[in-house]
Amino acid sequence: MQMVWLMTMFVFTVAFFLIFFAVYFFRPKKEGKIIPLSLEKEFVDPEEIVIPHRAEPNWPATLETSSGKTTEVLIASVSHGSAFITSGTRLDIGEKFQLTIHLPERPPLQLRAEVTWSNMLLPADKVVKRGMGIRFIEAGEEAVCLINDTISQYAAAPKAAESLTPE
């Protein structure tokens, strides 16, 4: 009786591995990636989806240095953790400051930021927009949600414009 049980288990084990290898090696492939046939028509390949990393909201803002000096700036471009601000004021790389973003339909948004790069010392003919790259040091949940929503809106805007064009 024990011999019959061992033979049955051996047959089931061999059958399992044969089925596993047959399914693994003979599934449909797309450019070297294995994709279940049922999902191929329903879903888009995640690598084909373009996710924007940056938006250009042109938000007015006030920059306040640690010494108390304030300057009006424009946030020309923003990403999930950084931004490019246009300004005539030069700050040193690594300098930390308070940034207040003035939004039309919301209360001002307070952020803490640090200068990561600057094009202030470059010749005028080498610069398209004078400004600085900054990274957000302390951003509250409201600020993070606003930035993510803005980037998502910029991603949806070209698709909406394409759908409105007549064919």
Buried (B, 14 or more C-beta within 10 A) or exposed (E): EEEEEEEEEEEEEEEEEEEEEEEEEEEEEEEEEEBEEEEEEEEEEEEEEEEBEEBEBEBEBBBBBEEEEEBEBBBBBBBEEBBBBBBEBEBEEEBBBBBBBBBEEEEEBBBBBBBEEBBBEEEEEEEEEBBBBBBBEEBEEEBBEBBEEBBEEBBEEEEEEEEEEEE
